[in-house]
Amino acid sequence: MGMDPDTRVSFLIDQQVGGWNYVLVQNLFVEREAEQILSIALSPLCRPDRITWGGTKNGTFTVRSAYHLEMQRRRQEEGECSTQGDNTEFWKWLWGLQAPGVIKNFAWKVANELLPTRQNLFRRKVISAPFCPFCESETETTFHILWNCPSTTAVWQEAPGQLVIQAREMLVAFASENSRNTEEGVSNPHSLHLWEKPPPGWMKANWDAAVDQKLNRMSTGVVVRDEQGVVVAASMAIVPFIRDPSLAEAIGAWHALSLCSFQGFSQVNFERDSQVVVSVLQKGNQSCSSIGQIIEDTRHCLSALYPSRVTFVKHEANTAAHKLVKSALCRQIDHVWIKECPPVIQCVVANEQLS
């Protein structure tokens, strides 16, 4: 089936549902092209199109992001280094060390020659000479300043055993303190952030989103409860061809807001255990990212439900929505429950209702 050269993108959109016409797109394009098109999320409120920069999360162009994209393109054309796979295990080992983050970060900078040595500063034309300020005879590289410089050698030769002992004592103290904090966090019931009932006159909507890379789709789950902890509405939905986690989060937020808006709920506290999506929704500025239009649609819906609000909660307080969204990934159709609790989360809801 061919298309007229003057055909516009709107021809591919189902105007009744405000989304892509899946059957039409899949019939007109080859599989790879169709998936790329259908993975683009459309504005539920049909906002005007806008151009965004895909090299950054916020959609704003930077020279830094353009540089990284160009370097990535060159590596793909030239082929990756044969030793890259060997380095992967090293980085896993490094970041998995039971050591303070500042030490691991320093080791990473050393391994990648990222310390502000005289050599690096000279390359960036910050200083006029790359020589070591201590020995003034060699270029100050990372290897030189840490191990090869006479001043460094003097430090290691003065009391190497004492340095090792002090380092070992510091690591043991760090591991002991970290273990104590972890044990206290598990044993102390007050450290758990469990789900709480909303105040009188309010409702609470918990939502979650998940991505299935193998099946090339995402799912959302929404649970709305009243001040008694009783489920008044819930939904699960499958959205095909969406594999971007950020986009999935935005779509999940829209599903939560639209469900409450459609049911005529007001004074709703929307909760999610993702600080990123909550922060974006709480901000009032325009979002230029690829998910900006969905975020702005969700904010518009939220303002219509004033004084409803969006807040961040810990993972333990979002258990019902998390379990519901996992169940949705195993289904083929969407489902909405009104004044009925989904069977898969009945036990969770009952336990939280008693808390």
PyMOL commands that set and color helices and strands:
alter all, ss='L'
color gray80, all
select helices_A, chain A and resi 9-12+22-28+31-38+63-78+84-95+101-111+118-123+142-148+150-158+160-187+189-191+245-262+275-282+292-304+315-328+343-354
alter helices_A, ss='H'
color red, helices_A
select strands_A, chain A and resi 13-14+19-20+203-212+217-225+231-240+268-272+309-312+335-338
alter strands_A, ss='S'
color yellow, strands_A
deselect
rebuild
show_as cartoon
